[in-house]
C-alpha cells in the first residue's frame, strides 16, 4: 500500500510545479488586466490650433523652427494673447485642500487659518482663487505629478512605479515650455529630476522617501529661494516641499509639527508673492500656482481613494484672478488634471496631446468673451482628437453639418450620440456668438449668446473628460481567461497533493491500527473551517466586505477557538470519571512529547488547566485586538483603544512599548530555560536577545511619540546595530542548533507493539529540540523587530499576537488527539490574518506604514525600504509562519513507529507536509477566487478604488505565503540533513 503512494520527492516536485504554474497565471493576469491608457504619440504642435479632421490620428515630427519662431507661430495661430510670462509652481506634498479652503462651504478651523495668515489674506482680499482639485487614485506622488503636467490619468500600477521613477516621455507642459525657449529651474523632490532628467537649467533635488526628515528636506529647498527669486535667467521655477507630507506620515493630521510646518509654507508663499509682485515691469507677469499632489488620511497616510486622500489643493495667485468680489470658501471643485490645459493656454503653448482636463474659465477673466470661447474651442479640439483615438469611427464631421447644425444618425443612447449632441451644440452656439460679436448689435443678448456657448463647451468637455478618464485599452479576454485557467489548475493540483498526503497518513494509521486516528467522522471545527473558507470567498464579491475584511477574520478566528474551547471542556468532562485515562495521557505525554513541554513534569491537573487557559488567552487577546483598531475604511472614525491612547500623554505609549519589549525578552528566557541546559549557544542566544531588547528600548526612549523630528544618527545607529546582532544570532542558530543536540536519548524506550531497536528512534528527541530552538529564536527576534518598526501604538497588539501563537502551540501539543493536524495548521493561519488587521492594516493603500520603512536607513534605498515596508505590513502572518516551526517541534510524532518510516525523507515529509501545503492551498483558493471576482467586476464603479487595491494586497499575501513556506521547508530540510549525516556517522562507529 505504501509503495503505491507517491514518494515525498515526487510530492515536493509536484508542489513546486503547482506554485510555478500559479506564478505564471498571476503574472499573465497582471499583464492583461491592469489598464494601459491609450495615448497619442509625439508632442502637440501647430496642428493643435486647427480643427481635427476625420483622417487617422497620428504623431508629428518635432518642429524644426527655433524656439523664438515657434513661440511666435503659436501666438499667431492661437488667436489668444499670452496671459503670463513667468511661472512659479509650488508643490506642497500631501497638503489637504481643506487646510486652506475649508470643507463643505465652511472656512478652515481657527488653528489652520492662524497657521497660514498670508495665504488667507490673499483669499479674503480676492487676490487668489482656490480649488478642491480631486486627485485620481492611486494618490501617490509620481503618478500625480505626471497628471498635473500631462493632463492624463496613468494606469493603476503607477503606484508600484512610484518607488522607481523613470523618465517621462509623453507630451507634457514642461517639454512644451522648453520647446519655446523657457529656462526651467527645479528645487525639491528629486522625482522631478527623474521624470525630466534633461530639462532643467538648474536643479537641486532632495529624496522624497526618507520620511523621518521633516526639517532638512524643506530647508534644502528654501536656502536657494532668495537667490532664485532675485535671478532673471529663468522662466519657470518649480518648488516641491516634502516636509508636510513627512509630518503626516509620522504623526498624522493632528501632529504637533503640523501647525509649524503650515506656518513655514505660508512664509514661503509670502516671500514668493512679494518677490514676483515687486517687479514693476508690466511685461514680466508672473503666475504663482500653489498645488498639492494629494491629501492625507487622519493618520497621515495616502494612496487610496477616500475624500481625505484625493482632496488636493490648486491655488492660483496672479492678476487674472483678482476680482472686486469673491467667496473664497465656496466649495469650488475641479479635477487635478484641469491644471494642464489651464496653464498651457495661459502661457501660449499647445495643450499636451493626452490631456483629459478641462480649463478653468475663472483664470481667464482678463480675456474678452471671444478669446475665452477660443480657449474652450482649442480645448475641445484637443479632446476631440483623443476621442478619435478611442473611437476611430467618431468624427466631428459626422456630428456637425454646416446646413442644419445637427446630425445624429447613430444608435440611440450610445456614447457617440451623446458626444455628438454636446459637440454640435457647442459649435453651433459658438458660431452664433461670433455672429453677434461681428454685428453692430452688442447688447445683453450678445453677452447671453457668449454665456450659452461657454456653458455648451463646458458641458461637452466635462462629459468627454469623464468618459475618457474611465477608458483604458481592453486586453483580449482570452488572456485573462487563460491566466485564470492556470491558477485553477494550480489550485486543484495543490488540493490533489494534499489528498495524497492524507491517503499516505491514512495508510500509516491502518498499519498501526490506531482507533483514534481512524475516526472518519467530520467534527464541528472541521465543518466550520470549510464553511468559513466558503464564506470568505463569497465575501470577496462585495465591495463593502472587501473594505471591512477584518470583520470576517475576527469572526472566523474567534468562533473557531470558541469551538476549540467547547471541545476541550467536553473532553475534560468525559475524562473526569476515569483516572486511568489521565494516567495513560500523562504516560503518552512523557514518552512521545520530545518537545519543550516535556522538560516540565506536568501533573494531570496542570495539563487540564493548561488546555483551558491556553484557549482563554487566545480568545481574550483576540477580543482586545478587535477593539484596538476600529473599522477598516468606512468605520475608521469610530472610537477605539488606539485613538484613546493617541490622545494620552506620550509617556503612556512609551510605557506600553517598554512593557511589550520586556515581556518578549522574558518569554524567550523562559523558553530557553525549559531545557535546563547551559550550552554556550543557548547562553549566547539569551545574551544577544537581551541585547536586542535593550537596543529596542533605547530606540523607543530616544524616539518621540507623535512629535518625531528629523531622525538623528544615534537612533539610526541603534537600529543598524540591532539588525546586525539579530541577523548573526538567527544565522548561528539555524546553522549550529542541529549540531549541538544529541542524536540519541536515554529516555527512548522500545514498545512491545513495535519491537524495534531504541537506537532506531534516537533521531526525534534531539531533532525536535533543535527545531524548537530555531523556531523560538525566529519568533522572538521577529517580535523585537516588529516592536522596533511598527507604530508605537501597535506594541501591545504585537505582544498579544505572540501570546496567541504560544497559547495555540501549547494547546495543540496538549490536545493531540482532539484536533486533526490540518485543523491546527489552518487555525494558526487564521490567527495570522486576524493579527494582520489587528495591527491596523486594511485593504486600502493608505494604511501602509511608510514611516517605519526608514528606521535604521541612513539614506534612501528602494530595496531596503521596500523590504522593511513589507515586513511591517505582513508582520503578523509572517510571525505565524515562523511560529509554525515551533509548532512542528511540538506536534505528535507517535506515528513514526516502523523501521521503513525512519527514513529521513519520510520524517521530513511528516514534519512539513501540512504546515507547507495547507497555507499554499488556502492562499491559492483566495488568489484564484479573487482573480475571478476582479475579472467579473472589471466594469464595476469601484474597480480601481476598492477591488484593485485589494488585489495588490492579495498578490503581496501570496509573496508572504511563499516566503513563510520557504522558511519552514528550508529550516526542516537543513535540520533533517544534518541529523541524517550525524546518524550515519554515529552508526558507522
Buried (B, 14 or more C-beta within 10 A) or exposed (E): EEEEBBBBEEBBEBBEEBBEBBBBBBEBBBEBBBBEBBBBBBBBBBBBBEEBEEEEBEEBEEBEBEBEEBBEBBBEBBEBEBBBBBBBBBBBBBBBBBBBBBBEEEBBEEEBBBBBEBBBEBBBEBBBBBBBBBBBBBBBBBBBBBBBBBBBBBBBBBBBBBBEBEEBEBBBBBBBBBBBEBBBBBBBBBBBBBBBEEBBBBBBBBBBBBBBBBBEBBEBBBEBBEEBBEEEEBBBBBBBBBBBBBBBBBBBBBBEBBBBBBBBBBBBBBBBBEBBBEEEEEEEBBBBBBBBBBBBBBBBBBBBBBEBBBBBBBBBBBBBBBEEEBEBBEBBEBBBBBBBBBBBBBBBBBBBBBBBBBBBBBBBBBBEBBBBBBBBBBBBBBBBBBBBBBBEEBBBEBBBEEEEBEBBEBEEEEBBBBBBBBBBBBBBBBBBBBEBBEEEEEEEEBEEBBEBBBEBBBBBBBBBBEBBBEBBEEBEEEBBEBBBEBBBBBBBBBBEBBEBBBBBBBBBBEBBEBEEBEEEEEBEBBEBBEEBBEBBBEBBBEBBBBBBBBBBBBBBBBBBBBBBBEBBEEBBEEBEEEEEEBEEBBEBBEBBBBBBBBEEEBEBEEBBEBBBEBBEBBBBBBEEBBEBBBBBBEEBEEEBBBBEBBEEEBEBBBEBBBEBBEBBBEBBBEBBEBBEBEBEBBEBBBEBBEBBBBBBBBBBEEBBBBEBBEBEEEBBBBBBBBBEBBEEBBEBBBEBBBEBBEBBBEEBEEEEEEEBEBBBBBBBBBBBBBBBBBBBBBBBBBBBBBBBBBBBBBBBBBBBBBBBBBBBBBBBBBBBBBBBBBBBBBBBBBBBBBBBBBBBBBBBBBBBBBBBBBBBBEEBBEEBBBEBBBBBBBBBBBBBBBBBBBBBBBBBBBBBBBEEBBEBEBBBBBBBBBBBBBBBBBBBBBBBBBBBBBBEBBEBEBBBBBBBBBBBBBBBBBEBBBBBBEBBBEBBBBBBEBBBBBBEEBEEE
